[in-house]
Amino acid sequence: MIDLLLKHSPSPIQKLFSSLLEEKEAQLFVKRDDQLHLEAMGHDDAFCGNKWRKLKYNLLKAKELQASTLLTFGGAFSNHIAAVAAAGKIFNFKTIGIIRGECPPTLNPTLRFAKSCGMRLKYVSRSAYREKDSTTFRSSLVAEFGSFYSIPEGGTNDLALKGAAEIPAEIEQQLGRLPDYICACCGTGGTLGGMIGGLHEKSKALGFSVLKGDFHTQEIQRLLSSKYDKVPMNWQIQTNYHFGGYAKYKTDLIDFINHFKSKHHIALDPIYTGKMFYGIFDLLQKGYFPKGSTIVAIHSGGLQGIAGFNERFGDLIDL
Ligand SMILES: *Cc1c(COP(=O)(O)O)cnc(C)c1O
């Protein structure tokens, strides 16, 4: 069963057409990791995208260690929580989600989904959550739940980077060469960091930060220096497209996402991929990419988050 993880076919790659791309003489492809899920389990769309890439080797490791339980951490709308819950159901792990903040009076779609997959949810206060990596907190979890395979918040660890590092080779096979730019959104930076490792400096990796602040450069530097003696230099973080921070938005972004869907028939989420594509088109407009550039943007999934976003803010995103 778990071997399915190793035998999957590559996610599709799709070319976009627009007058701006034509005018700027650039080619833009979307690597549809949002469609990367196990066909056999088609309904579990939450186990897809970059969460699929990042969990792949962690799930194999957990099986190898004969762990029966996966435990992880996240916010109440987390794509990672949804993905771990779905993966647990598919591959027969018990799952425990340590959720930041109080239990809401009614569960949002992400938590409802996680529960429906059998995930046990434990809510901890924001201050306790901040201490989640401390040894005292860890021992209290072991005392409460017994032994488990632990996956960090957002899923970023060495094995996650190993999974993301496979993306460039897939693209190279599909296009016959690597593009000039590979773009990904950055939450923890694990996906971009992993891809940088798989690029062998042949293309530039561009990360689009969905959070306020300029910590991604340092964080990715840290992730890479723990893996490589000589940290690759072929990457850069764009920090102007966070729209106010995690789960913040502006009308511009919503309009862009809805327009993008009606034009290209590709759904984007407002937390991650919408911001990146907005950024790519803005950079194109501003002449950032030299004429003749080939760009591949990773559609990292996250579509499960739209329902929760719409429930929270009014039905802003067209379904
Ligand atoms: C979690 C997530 C990200 C962030 O990935 P990192 O590896 O943490 O940077 C990006 N896109 C989507 C859709 C996600 O769900």
The ligand as a Gaussian input file, in Angstrom:
#p B3LYP/6-31G(d) Opt

LIG

0 1
 C        1.783000      24.477000       3.222000
 C        1.700000      25.127000       1.906000
 C        2.743000      25.920000       1.401000
 C        3.958000      26.258000       2.208000
 O        4.974000      25.345000       2.014000
 P        6.326000      25.446000       2.824000
 O        7.084000      24.243000       2.457000
 O        5.955000      25.444000       4.283000
 O        6.996000      26.713000       2.468000
 C        2.621000      26.419000       0.118000
 N        1.518000      26.192000      -0.614000
 C        0.483000      25.478000      -0.137000
 C       -0.716000      25.316000      -0.982000
 C        0.552000      24.913000       1.125000
 O       -0.476000      24.196000       1.582000

